[in-house]
């Protein structure tokens, strides 16, 4: 099976504007931003979607949310607020089949839907 685009970014085969990286997580700017700040936060281990998670993935997901908070602080939006979105599957709007979290900020975001 061929690597997905996020796996290629993780392997540095495709350039990206990385804002955070450690051994387990990479975060980079979305190339088609939906807000002034639009960062994708991705586990380096390939997990296809939220629906494919197992109990062993719980630790990395918790870490991702902690790092999202750190990234929001680094971007200067932690205090004003930000939105985190996870799309799951084709019908849920997931375009890349590698679990990823959208961090959106930098403006007042649209109507509350939940």
N, CA and C of each residue as an Amber inpcrd file, in Angstrom:
protein
   342
   0.8340000  -1.1810000   0.0000000   0.0000000   0.0000000   0.0000000
   0.8800000   1.2460000   0.0000000   0.5460000   2.1880000  -0.8440000
   1.3040000   3.4310000  -0.9540000   1.0280000   4.3350000   0.2440000
   2.0590000   5.0530000   0.6870000   1.8970000   5.9750000   1.8070000
   0.9240000   7.0930000   1.4720000   0.1630000   7.5220000   2.4540000
  -0.7210000   8.6700000   2.2750000   0.1200000   9.9510000   2.2970000
  -0.4880000  11.0520000   1.9320000   0.2380000  12.3260000   1.8750000
   0.7960000  12.7210000   3.2400000   0.0670000  12.4370000   4.3190000
   0.5670000  12.7960000   5.6450000   1.7650000  11.9260000   6.0320000
   1.7490000  10.6550000   5.6530000   2.9140000   9.7980000   5.9140000
   4.1370000  10.3290000   5.1690000   3.9210000  10.8330000   3.9580000
   5.0250000  11.4140000   3.1850000   5.5360000  12.6980000   3.8260000
   4.6500000  13.5060000   4.3900000   5.0770000  14.7070000   5.1140000
   5.8720000  14.3060000   6.3490000   5.4000000  13.3110000   7.0820000
   6.0930000  12.8200000   8.2710000   7.4990000  12.3540000   7.9280000
   7.6490000  11.6690000   6.7750000   8.9600000  11.1690000   6.3290000
   9.7990000  12.2540000   5.6570000   9.2600000  13.4630000   5.5590000
   9.9290000  14.6140000   4.9240000  10.1390000  14.3980000   3.4280000
   9.2770000  13.5940000   2.8270000   9.3140000  13.3910000   1.3730000
   8.5650000  14.5070000   0.6570000   7.6730000  15.1910000   1.3810000
   6.9190000  16.3240000   0.8670000   7.1550000  17.4800000   1.8350000
   7.5090000  18.6620000   1.3240000   7.7360000  19.7880000   2.2370000
   6.4360000  20.2770000   2.8650000   6.5520000  20.8130000   4.0630000
   5.4060000  21.4040000   4.7530000   5.9230000  22.4720000   5.7030000
   5.0370000  23.3320000   6.1270000   5.3740000  24.4030000   7.0650000
   5.0780000  23.8880000   8.4710000   6.0590000  23.2240000   9.0620000
   5.9080000  22.5650000  10.3630000   5.9610000  23.6050000  11.4850000
   4.9790000  23.5320000  12.3920000   4.9520000  24.4330000  13.5470000
   5.2730000  23.7070000  14.8470000   5.1980000  22.3730000  14.8460000
   5.5300000  21.5870000  16.0330000   5.8560000  20.1660000  15.5840000
   6.8380000  19.5640000  16.2560000   7.1530000  18.1650000  15.9750000
   7.8590000  17.5580000  17.1780000   7.4930000  16.3110000  17.4770000
   8.2300000  15.5090000  18.4450000   8.2820000  14.0800000  17.9100000
   8.5900000  13.1210000  18.7470000   8.7520000  11.7320000  18.2890000
   7.4420000  11.1150000  17.8050000   6.2960000  11.5920000  18.3190000
   5.0140000  10.9530000  18.0390000   4.0170000  11.7980000  17.2440000
   4.2630000  13.1010000  17.1780000   3.2820000  14.0250000  16.6040000
   3.9810000  15.0240000  15.6800000   3.2840000  15.4150000  14.6280000
   3.7360000  16.5070000  13.7800000   2.5510000  17.4430000  13.5510000
   2.8230000  18.7370000  13.5050000   1.7780000  19.7340000  13.2590000
   2.2950000  20.7020000  12.2030000   1.4540000  20.9590000  11.2060000
   1.8770000  21.8280000  10.1060000   0.6930000  22.6320000   9.5970000
   1.0080000  23.7240000   8.9100000  -0.0320000  24.5990000   8.3840000
  -0.7540000  23.9270000   7.2330000  -2.0740000  24.0590000   7.2170000
  -2.9000000  23.5220000   6.1340000  -2.6350000  24.3420000   4.8710000
  -2.5050000  23.6780000   3.7320000  -2.2200000  24.4100000   2.4850000
  -3.4610000  25.0960000   1.9160000  -4.6390000  24.7440000   2.4290000
  -5.8910000  25.3960000   2.0330000  -6.6150000  25.8490000   3.3110000
  -6.0840000  26.8830000   3.9810000  -6.6320000  27.2740000   5.2880000
  -8.0650000  27.7840000   5.2230000  -8.8340000  27.4180000   6.2450000
 -10.2140000  27.8650000   6.3910000 -10.3410000  28.9720000   7.4280000
  -9.2190000  29.3560000   8.0310000  -9.1640000  30.4320000   9.0150000
  -7.7490000  31.0060000   8.9610000  -7.5300000  32.1930000   9.5270000
  -6.1770000  32.7560000   9.5130000  -5.1230000  31.8050000  10.0820000
  -5.4980000  31.0470000  11.0900000  -4.6280000  29.9870000  11.6190000
  -5.3580000  28.6710000  11.3960000  -4.7550000  27.8080000  10.5930000
  -5.3300000  26.4790000  10.3190000  -4.1660000  25.4980000  10.3020000
  -4.0460000  24.7570000  11.3760000  -2.9390000  23.8250000  11.5710000
  -3.4910000  22.4110000  11.6840000  -2.8320000  21.4800000  11.0200000
  -3.1840000  20.0640000  11.1180000  -2.2420000  19.4000000  12.1070000
  -2.8060000  18.6910000  13.0610000  -2.0220000  17.9830000  14.0720000
  -2.2390000  16.4950000  13.8340000  -1.1260000  15.7730000  13.5900000
  -1.1860000  14.4180000  13.0620000  -0.3150000  13.4730000  13.8840000
  -0.8510000  12.3270000  14.3030000   0.0310000  11.3320000  14.9240000
   0.9530000  10.7560000  13.8500000   2.1980000  10.5320000  14.1980000
   3.1410000   9.9880000  13.2110000   2.8320000   8.5260000  12.8790000
   2.2900000   7.7930000  13.8380000   1.8790000   6.4160000  13.5500000
   0.5820000   6.4830000  12.7580000   0.5390000   5.7670000  11.6620000
  -0.6360000   5.8210000  10.7920000  -1.8400000   5.1660000  11.4700000
  -2.8550000   5.9850000  11.6970000  -4.1750000   5.5340000  12.1460000
  -5.1130000   6.0890000  11.0890000  -5.8650000   5.2560000  10.4190000
  -6.6590000   5.7080000   9.2770000  -7.7080000   6.7550000   9.6350000
  -8.4060000   6.5390000  10.7380000  -9.4500000   7.4900000  11.1280000
  -9.7960000   7.2680000  12.5950000 -10.6260000   8.1470000  13.1080000
 -11.1130000   8.0070000  14.4730000 -11.8050000   6.6550000  14.6580000
 -12.4870000   6.1830000  13.6200000 -13.2130000   4.9090000  13.6780000
 -12.2730000   3.7070000  13.7740000 -11.0050000   3.9070000  13.4350000
 -10.0330000   2.8070000  13.4620000  -9.2030000   2.7780000  14.7420000
  -9.4690000   3.7030000  15.6590000  -8.6920000   3.7620000  16.8960000
  -8.9180000   2.5280000  17.7580000  -7.8710000   2.1850000  18.5020000
  -7.9580000   1.0930000  19.4690000  -7.6090000   1.6440000  20.8520000
  -7.7550000   0.8290000  21.8580000  -7.4100000   1.2580000  23.2140000
  -5.9500000   1.6670000  23.3120000  -5.0840000   1.0480000  22.5370000
  -3.6640000   1.4160000  22.6020000  -3.4110000   2.8140000  22.0280000
  -4.3660000   3.3790000  21.3000000  -4.2250000   4.7280000  20.7380000
  -4.6590000   5.8220000  21.7130000  -5.2670000   5.4530000  22.8380000
  -5.7940000   6.4480000  23.7670000  -4.7160000   7.4060000  24.2610000
  -3.5380000   6.9130000  24.5500000  -2.4650000   7.7510000  25.0900000
  -2.0460000   8.8240000  24.0810000  -1.8850000   8.4570000  22.8170000
  -1.4380000   9.4280000  21.8190000  -2.5180000  10.4810000  21.5680000
  -3.7790000  10.0880000  21.6310000  -4.8540000  11.0570000  21.4100000
  -4.8720000  12.0790000  22.5510000  -4.7020000  11.6250000  23.7650000
  -4.6080000  12.5500000  24.8980000  -3.4270000  13.4940000  24.7390000
  -2.2960000  12.9630000  24.2990000  -1.1050000  13.7910000  24.0800000
  -1.3680000  14.8230000  22.9900000  -2.0630000  14.4250000  21.9350000
  -2.3590000  15.3550000  20.8430000  -3.1520000  16.5490000  21.3740000
  -4.1550000  16.3100000  22.1890000  -4.9420000  17.4240000  22.7230000
  -4.0900000  18.3350000  23.6160000  -3.1820000  17.7570000  24.3870000
  -2.2670000  18.5720000  25.1970000  -1.3830000  19.4220000  24.3010000
  -0.8770000  18.8480000  23.2310000  -0.0100000  19.5950000  22.3070000
  -0.8010000  20.6280000  21.5090000  -2.0600000  20.3500000  21.1890000
  -2.8910000  21.3550000  20.5160000  -2.9730000  22.6010000  21.3940000
  -3.1570000  22.4190000  22.6800000  -3.2040000  23.5510000  23.6050000
  -1.8830000  24.3210000  23.5820000  -0.7680000  23.5970000  23.5420000
   0.5590000  24.2290000  23.4780000   0.7260000  24.9860000  22.1560000
   0.2990000  24.3830000  21.0550000   0.4040000  25.0260000  19.7430000
  -0.4560000  26.2850000  19.7060000  -1.6590000  26.2200000  20.2700000
  -2.5220000  27.4000000  20.3380000  -1.8290000  28.5200000  21.1090000
  -1.1460000  28.1760000  22.1860000  -0.3920000  29.1610000  22.9560000
   0.7490000  29.7310000  22.1140000   1.4820000  28.8720000  21.4230000
   2.5870000  29.3090000  20.5620000   2.0960000  30.2500000  19.4540000
   0.8700000  30.0280000  18.9840000   0.2900000  30.8340000  17.9120000
  -0.3860000  32.0990000  18.4500000  -0.4310000  32.2390000  19.7770000
  -1.0060000  33.4230000  20.3980000  -2.5260000  33.4500000  20.4290000
  -3.1600000  32.2810000  20.3530000  -4.6300000  32.2400000  20.3280000
  -5.2440000  31.4660000  21.4930000  -4.4330000  30.9880000  22.3930000
  -4.9480000  30.1700000  23.4940000  -5.9840000  30.9240000  24.3240000
  -5.7210000  32.1630000  24.6390000  -6.6200000  32.9410000  25.4890000
  -7.9000000  33.3600000  24.7770000  -7.8120000  33.7350000  23.5000000
  -8.9900000  34.1990000  22.7550000  -9.8820000  33.0410000  22.3290000
  -9.2860000  31.8780000  22.0950000 -10.0630000  30.6990000  21.7370000
  -9.7250000  30.1470000  20.3700000 -10.0740000  28.9030000  20.2010000
  -9.8100000  28.1790000  18.9550000 -10.7820000  27.0200000  18.8500000
 -10.8390000  26.4300000  17.6720000 -11.7140000  25.2910000  17.4240000
 -10.8500000  24.1070000  16.9940000 -11.2200000  22.9180000  17.4560000
 -10.5550000  21.6760000  17.0430000 -11.6110000  20.8060000  16.3880000
 -11.3050000  20.3460000  15.1740000 -12.2400000  19.5170000  14.4160000
 -11.5430000  18.2280000  14.0050000 -12.2570000  17.1160000  14.1470000
 -11.7870000  15.8240000  13.6500000 -12.8850000  15.2860000  12.7440000
 -12.5840000  15.1090000  11.4830000 -13.5270000  14.5050000  10.5480000
 -13.2730000  13.0030000  10.5230000 -14.3410000  12.2230000  10.4170000
 -14.2010000  10.7720000  10.4590000 -14.9070000  10.1510000   9.2640000
 -14.1350000   9.5620000   8.3740000 -14.6920000   8.8800000   7.2050000
 -15.1340000   9.8390000   6.1150000 -15.3850000   9.2820000   4.9450000
 -15.7750000  10.0880000   3.7780000 -17.0190000  10.9200000   4.0390000
 -18.0680000  10.3200000   4.6090000 -19.2940000  11.0630000   4.8740000
 -19.1050000  12.1190000   5.9590000 -18.0940000  11.9620000   6.7880000
 -17.7940000  12.9320000   7.8310000 -16.8720000  14.0430000   7.3550000
 -16.4920000  14.0020000   6.0850000 -15.6510000  15.0470000   5.5190000
 -14.1620000  14.7720000   5.5580000 -13.7550000  13.5650000   5.9360000
 -12.3280000  13.2370000   5.9850000 -11.8130000  13.0270000   4.5690000
 -10.8290000  13.8280000   4.1640000 -10.2720000  13.7380000   2.8150000
  -8.9910000  12.9260000   2.7610000  -8.1810000  12.9870000   3.8140000
  -6.9500000  12.1990000   3.8980000  -7.1850000  11.1220000   4.9460000
  -7.0130000   9.8770000   4.5580000  -7.2950000   8.7550000   5.4520000
  -6.1050000   8.4700000   6.3760000  -5.7800000   9.4860000   7.1550000
  -4.7900000   9.4220000   8.2310000  -5.3580000  10.3550000   9.2910000
  -5.6260000   9.8470000  10.4680000  -6.2270000  10.6410000  11.5330000
  -5.5110000  11.9760000  11.6820000  -6.2790000  13.0520000  11.7200000
  -5.6920000  14.3800000  11.9210000  -6.7160000  15.3030000  12.5580000
  -6.2010000  16.2940000  13.2440000  -6.9890000  17.2540000  13.9970000
  -6.7560000  18.6330000  13.3940000  -7.8370000  19.3450000  13.0930000
  -7.7480000  20.6970000  12.5560000  -7.8150000  21.6800000  13.7210000
  -6.8060000  22.5320000  13.8480000  -6.8120000  23.6250000  14.8100000
  -7.1050000  24.8990000  14.0160000  -8.2540000  25.5100000  14.2730000
  -8.6800000  26.7120000  13.5680000  -8.7610000  27.8710000  14.5540000
  -8.2040000  29.0220000  14.1600000  -8.2150000  30.1780000  15.0540000
  -7.8390000  31.4370000  14.2730000  -7.7490000  32.5330000  15.0210000
  -7.2870000  33.7800000  14.4380000  -8.4030000  34.7180000  14.0160000
  -9.6400000  34.2980000  14.2070000 -10.8100000  35.1210000  13.9060000
 -11.9730000  34.5570000  14.7010000 -13.0240000  35.3320000  14.8210000
 -14.2340000  34.7840000  15.4490000 -14.8350000  33.7930000  14.4680000
 -14.9680000  32.5610000  14.8780000 -15.4490000  31.4970000  14.0000000
 -16.9800000  31.5180000  13.9340000 -17.5290000  30.8810000  12.9160000
 -18.9540000  30.8910000  12.6310000 -19.8430000  30.3900000  13.7420000
 -21.1010000  30.2690000  13.4210000 -22.1270000  29.8650000  14.3710000
 -21.7920000  28.5590000  15.0660000 -22.1380000  28.5170000  16.3190000
 -21.9980000  27.2760000  17.0860000 -22.9710000  26.2590000  16.5220000
 -22.4960000  25.0540000  16.2350000 -23.3630000  24.0330000  15.6410000
 -23.6320000  22.8670000  16.5860000 -23.0170000  22.8720000  17.7290000
 -23.2360000  21.8000000  18.6990000 -23.6460000  22.3890000  20.0080000
